[in-house]
């Protein structure tokens, strides 16, 4: 099964999502064949992530799972597809377009629990201007292999932290998955659609830890949704294409 690689997005979160896809494939014994750049998406591949670039074209038929997208792009999809939506906003658009769909939440909830010794407070694109501030922004010229290396390093950094502050979705959810205490900073109004699932579960500026129950809620949403994806696309997922 082919999955997406990302060029020119300037966002390390894309590579982090891809590592989560590989984690899901490993857990479910789904064969990984190759990466296809998002500029050349094809039918019958596994497509996740953010798809709202006006110059991007979605294939009319694929395994759409854990995607965030808009009316312009979703209407390109055949009505007989089954779309796994990352958030309520995308799910609502699918329903309006009469595309069969289900909520899966973010695929990064599948990262394993971290048992690394934790130290230091970490700030990633946080509103707090700390000396140890990191960013998800990367060079748009960075090749895909280098992006994956940086993404693995970022996940290790998260897993060795005792508390993380961030406004980034693909830092927040991996932290929840790995059971790293995390605080979601104030998000911009323009991000409300992307956070339309998370905002119903997470309080801004409040520590999310293993006792919050949020991980369990997100995992239940994922497992319920992904089981339907497997049921629908079993022949494609378990056959090399």
N, C-alpha and C positions, 0 to 999 in steps of 0.2 A: 504494500500500500504506500503510495506517495504522499508526502506532507509538504507544507509550505516552508520555503526559506524566504528571508526578507532582505532586500537591498534598498539602501537609500532612505530608510524610514527615520534613522537617527534616534531610535528608541530601543534601549536594551530589553525592555519588557517583551518585545516580540520574540527574541531568542529564548527568554525565560519561559514563555508560553510553549515554544517548540520543545524544550526539554521536558515540560509537563506532558506533552503529547507522547513523547518517547516513553515516559514513565507509564502512561496508560497502556500503550501498546505492549510494553513488557509485562505488566500485570495481567493483561488479558490474552497474552500469547498471540498477538497480531503481528504479522511480519512487516517490517519496515523495508521498503525498497529504495527510495531515493527522495531527494529534495527537489521541489519545483518552485522556482521563484514566483512570487505573488504577481509579477507582471505578466506571467505566462500560465495562469491557472488553467487546468484541464478538467474535463469531465472525469467522474469516477475516481477522484482522489479525496483525501481527508482534509477538509478545509475548516480551520478555526480562526479565531482572532477578530480584529477590527477591520471592517470593510466599508469605508465611507469616502474613500478617495474618489473625487469626481472623474479622474482619468482611468480608474480601475473598472474592469469588466469581470463580473462573476460568471463562471460556467453555468449553463442552464441546468446541469444535473451533476451532483456530487454528494459526498457524505458531509453535510454541513453540521458541525457540532461545536457548541460553545462559541458561537459567533455573535458579534455586535454589528449590526448593519442598519441601513435606512431604506426608505421606500424606493428610492431610485435604483438601488442595487438588488433588493429582494424581489422586485417585480421582474427581474431577468430570469429568476428561477422558475422551473416548471412547476405547475400546480401540484403534480403528483409526487414532488419531493417531500422529504420529512426533515424539518429543520430543528436542530438543537440550539436553543437561544441562550445567550449568556446573561440576559437581563430581561426584565419585564417590558422595557421599551421596545426591544426587538420582537419579543413575543407578540405584543399588541399589533405591531405592523404586519406580522405574518398572518394574524387572524383577520385583519382588515383586507388583506390580499387573498384570503381563503387558501393559504398555504398551510398544510398540516404541520404542526409544530409542537414543541415541548420545551419547558424550562430545564436547562442543565446547569446553569451557573458557570463559573469560571473553571476551566480545566486545571488551573494551578492549585486547586484544593487537593490534588492528588500527590503532592510531594510528600515523601515519608517523614516521620517524626525525627527530629534532630536530637542526638545524644551527645553532641560535642559540648565540651566545657564552655560555659558562657561568661562573657565579661564585656564591659563597656556598653554605653548607650549609643545608639546609632541613629543618624539623621539622614534620610534620603529624600531630596527635594522637599524638605520640611520648611514650614514657615519660620522655624527657629534658626537663626543664623549662627550656627555653631561651627567651631573649627573643624570638627570631624564630619562635615556635611559632604554627602555623596550625591551624585545625580544619575538618573537613568538616561540622560542625554548622551549620545555617542556620535562620532563622526559619521556622516552619511556615506563616506567613502570606505568605511570599514568592511572588509570582506566577511563572508558568512562564517567561515571557520573561526575567525578571530572573535566574531560576535558570540559564538557558542562558548568559546573559552572564557570570555568576560562574564557571560551569564552564569557559568559554573562557579566562577570566582565570587560573583555577587551572592549566589545562593549560600556559599560557604561563609561569607561575611555575615549574612543574615543569621545563619544557624549558630554562629559563635557569639551572638549578641544577647544581652540580657533584656534589652528593651529597644524597640525600633519606633521612630517617628517618621511618618510619611504621608503624602497625599496621592501616592501612586498605587493603582489597583493591583498591579502585578508585583508589588512588594507586600502590600497588605495581605492578600490572599495566601501567598506562599508562607508568610509568617504564621498565619492562622493554621495552615496545614501542618507546618513543622512544630507548632505549639511554642512559638516564640512570642512573648508579650509584645503587643504592637498598639500604637495609637494612630488613628486616622485624623490627620489635620483637616482644617476647613477646606472644602473643595470648592472650585469655581462653579458658578451657576451653569456654565456651558458643559460641565461634566455630569449634570444631573441625570441625563439619559443613560450614560455608561454605568452610573452607580445606582440605577433604579432598583436593583435587587439588594445590593449591599446596604443602601440607606435605610431599608426597612428592618435591617438586623443589627446594624452597628451605630453606636452613638459617637458623634464627633468628639474628639479630644478626651476620650475615655479609654483606659487601658482594656484591651481585649486579651484575656488569658485563657488558660485551659478550662477554667471554671465557668466561662461565659455561656457555653452551650452553642456558640455560633459555628464552631467547626462541625459539630454533629448535624446542625441544620443544613449547612452547605453540602456536606457529604451525602445527606439523605436526598437532597435535590439532585445532586450529581448522579448518584447510583440509580435513582428512579428514572432520570432522563436518559442516561447512557444505556441502561438495559433496554430501553425502547429503541435506541439507535442500533444496538447490536441485533435486536430482534428483526428490525426492518432491513438491515444491510448485512446480515450474517454472511451471505454468499460472497459479497465483495470484500468484507473485512478479513475473511479467512481464506482468501484466494489471492495469489500473487497476480498483480495486474500490471 
